[in-house]
Amino acid sequence: MTATVPPSTKATEKTDTRRRKVAIIGSGPAGLTAAIYAARANLEPIVFAGNTPLGQLMITSDVENYPGFPQGIQGPELMQLFREQAERFGTTMVESDVTRVDFAQRPFRMWVGEEEYAADAVIVATGASALWLGLPSEEEFRGRGVSACATCDGFFFRDREIAVVGGGDTALEEALFLTKFASKVTMLVRRDQFRGSKIMQDRAFAHPKIEVRWNTEVTEVRGEMTVTELALRDTQTGAESTLPAQGLFVAIGYRPNTELFRGQLDLDPRGYCRTASEGETATAIEGVFVAGDVHDHKYRQAVTAAGEGCKAAIDVERWLESVGEIEAATATNW
Ligand SMILES: Cc1cc2nc3c(=O)[nH]c(=O)nc-3n(C[C@H](O)[C@H](O)[C@H](O)COP(=O)(O)OP(=O)(O)OC[C@H]3O[C@@H](n4cnc5c(N)ncnc54)[C@H](O)[C@@H]3O)c2cc1C
């Protein structure tokens, strides 16, 4: 990529929301942490919040693994604190989805419908979305027994009987992880075989707590306050049955929110954004950085997303300095 510096942007004003040094696309833990750091470096970032403002933690209840909250905290409350902290230092929030981007030249351009925005550097933090079965009862019990994150919620299912839906590596990993807590884990697989790797399959087959039901799909999640039972259907015969379960983990995959960047950023076969090199936030396009679940398919945690948001903002400031868009940071006190 060319290192040519575009026309100066020194005219950026606090009031000019359309033209900023830094634009952050996404308002989850990654985007808002990037905003806190960029705002404290006087970069006056603009954050596009998207159609899930404040990100995935808005759809969960207890978060017990975010450091600093020994008693745990509700997901929406935690994210509201992120937002307040970002706004306190001068972040501008735009409560919309970015609908189009042009990263071909600097300043980079972004559109919300017909409204055009420009920025010298962009942090892409659009996250990922867990795939769900699409049952109304699944949605009703989300956070009350239905989850898409074993690392996050497994702890709440100590000595319970739970089911995991899915036949790929994610499902196998989640099921094996959940055996640390659950008394029994039933894997519900739509087909008559797993898609996951042989080694993971062998581990699951060998585990005394794991039982596999082939050709099985969930048709309804049942319960009162929390889940007590699943209604199942045999995908071959249509026969219906029930399974007592206090939890249902849906592990049918994640979809990174990267459709917007197709043809602009380097995406891997699953659609995750690639960085220029391992462990970095810079992409192959100089001035465009990524943070959080939009490229991290391994850890997928709020704290790792926030950590990457911090890294991306520091990388942006250093990059802006290196291309002469801001003066060398003698004063930034991270
Ligand atoms: C049910 C559930 C429970 C979880 N519990 C925990 C937990 O207990 N602890 C933990 O550490 N992690 C937990 N996680 C994982 C955690 O939520 C994610 O790892 C984290 O939110 C990722 O942060 P992120 O900022 O990368 O992306 P996200 O939180 O996914 O945020 C992405 C943001 O991008 C925005 N966006 C998307 N497209 C656009 C667009 N075109 N224009 C503008 N904005 C856009 C969205 O609106 C959203 O604000 C849980 C996840 C789920 C689904």
PDBQT file of the ligand as one rigid body, heavy atoms in Angstrom, charges set to zero:
ROOT
HETATM    1  C1  LIG A 401     -24.874 -14.258  25.165  1.00  0.00    +0.000 C 
HETATM    2  C2  LIG A 401     -23.443 -13.790  25.298  1.00  0.00    +0.000 A 
HETATM    3  C3  LIG A 401     -22.879 -13.704  26.548  1.00  0.00    +0.000 A 
HETATM    4  C4  LIG A 401     -21.562 -13.286  26.691  1.00  0.00    +0.000 A 
HETATM    5  N1  LIG A 401     -21.029 -13.207  27.939  1.00  0.00    +0.000 NA
HETATM    6  C5  LIG A 401     -19.742 -12.815  28.089  1.00  0.00    +0.000 A 
HETATM    7  C6  LIG A 401     -19.152 -12.746  29.386  1.00  0.00    +0.000 A 
HETATM    8  O1  LIG A 401     -19.788 -13.074  30.394  1.00  0.00    +0.000 OA
HETATM    9  N2  LIG A 401     -17.870 -12.329  29.467  1.00  0.00    +0.000 N 
HETATM   10  C7  LIG A 401     -17.126 -11.992  28.365  1.00  0.00    +0.000 A 
HETATM   11  O2  LIG A 401     -15.967 -11.590  28.518  1.00  0.00    +0.000 OA
HETATM   12  N3  LIG A 401     -17.659 -12.058  27.139  1.00  0.00    +0.000 NA
HETATM   13  C8  LIG A 401     -18.930 -12.473  26.977  1.00  0.00    +0.000 A 
HETATM   14  N4  LIG A 401     -19.475 -12.576  25.726  1.00  0.00    +0.000 N 
HETATM   15  C9  LIG A 401     -18.608 -12.275  24.565  1.00  0.00    +0.000 C 
HETATM   16  C10 LIG A 401     -18.483 -10.751  24.398  1.00  0.00    +0.000 C 
HETATM   17  O3  LIG A 401     -19.767 -10.182  24.407  1.00  0.00    +0.000 OA
HETATM   18  C11 LIG A 401     -17.758 -10.434  23.100  1.00  0.00    +0.000 C 
HETATM   19  O4  LIG A 401     -16.527 -11.115  23.057  1.00  0.00    +0.000 OA
HETATM   20  C12 LIG A 401     -17.511  -8.933  22.982  1.00  0.00    +0.000 C 
HETATM   21  O5  LIG A 401     -18.721  -8.227  23.086  1.00  0.00    +0.000 OA
HETATM   22  C13 LIG A 401     -16.827  -8.597  21.670  1.00  0.00    +0.000 C 
HETATM   23  O6  LIG A 401     -16.678  -7.223  21.623  1.00  0.00    +0.000 OA
HETATM   24  P1  LIG A 401     -16.502  -6.436  20.251  1.00  0.00    +0.000 P 
HETATM   25  O7  LIG A 401     -16.433  -4.998  20.617  1.00  0.00    +0.000 OA
HETATM   26  O8  LIG A 401     -15.432  -7.028  19.453  1.00  0.00    +0.000 OA
HETATM   27  O9  LIG A 401     -17.837  -6.718  19.422  1.00  0.00    +0.000 OA
HETATM   28  P2  LIG A 401     -19.378  -6.625  19.769  1.00  0.00    +0.000 P 
HETATM   29  O10 LIG A 401     -19.659  -6.617  21.211  1.00  0.00    +0.000 OA
HETATM   30  O11 LIG A 401     -19.997  -7.674  18.908  1.00  0.00    +0.000 OA
HETATM   31  O12 LIG A 401     -19.781  -5.183  19.198  1.00  0.00    +0.000 OA
HETATM   32  C14 LIG A 401     -19.813  -4.938  17.829  1.00  0.00    +0.000 C 
HETATM   33  C15 LIG A 401     -20.397  -3.570  17.593  1.00  0.00    +0.000 C 
HETATM   34  O13 LIG A 401     -20.298  -3.262  16.207  1.00  0.00    +0.000 OA
HETATM   35  C16 LIG A 401     -21.490  -2.632  15.788  1.00  0.00    +0.000 C 
HETATM   36  N5  LIG A 401     -21.625  -2.772  14.335  1.00  0.00    +0.000 N 
HETATM   37  C17 LIG A 401     -21.766  -3.894  13.592  1.00  0.00    +0.000 A 
HETATM   38  N6  LIG A 401     -21.904  -3.580  12.297  1.00  0.00    +0.000 NA
HETATM   39  C18 LIG A 401     -21.834  -2.223  12.219  1.00  0.00    +0.000 A 
HETATM   40  C19 LIG A 401     -21.930  -1.276  11.169  1.00  0.00    +0.000 A 
HETATM   41  N7  LIG A 401     -22.118  -1.651   9.898  1.00  0.00    +0.000 N 
HETATM   42  N8  LIG A 401     -21.831   0.043  11.462  1.00  0.00    +0.000 NA
HETATM   43  C20 LIG A 401     -21.635   0.448  12.742  1.00  0.00    +0.000 A 
HETATM   44  N9  LIG A 401     -21.539  -0.400  13.777  1.00  0.00    +0.000 NA
HETATM   45  C21 LIG A 401     -21.657  -1.715  13.522  1.00  0.00    +0.000 A 
HETATM   46  C22 LIG A 401     -22.576  -3.325  16.605  1.00  0.00    +0.000 C 
HETATM   47  O14 LIG A 401     -23.727  -2.507  16.636  1.00  0.00    +0.000 OA
HETATM   48  C23 LIG A 401     -21.874  -3.423  17.944  1.00  0.00    +0.000 C 
HETATM   49  O15 LIG A 401     -22.026  -2.240  18.663  1.00  0.00    +0.000 OA
HETATM   50  C24 LIG A 401     -20.794 -12.957  25.549  1.00  0.00    +0.000 A 
HETATM   51  C25 LIG A 401     -21.376 -13.024  24.281  1.00  0.00    +0.000 A 
HETATM   52  C26 LIG A 401     -22.689 -13.439  24.147  1.00  0.00    +0.000 A 
HETATM   53  C27 LIG A 401     -23.313 -13.491  22.775  1.00  0.00    +0.000 C 
ENDROOT
TORSDOF 0
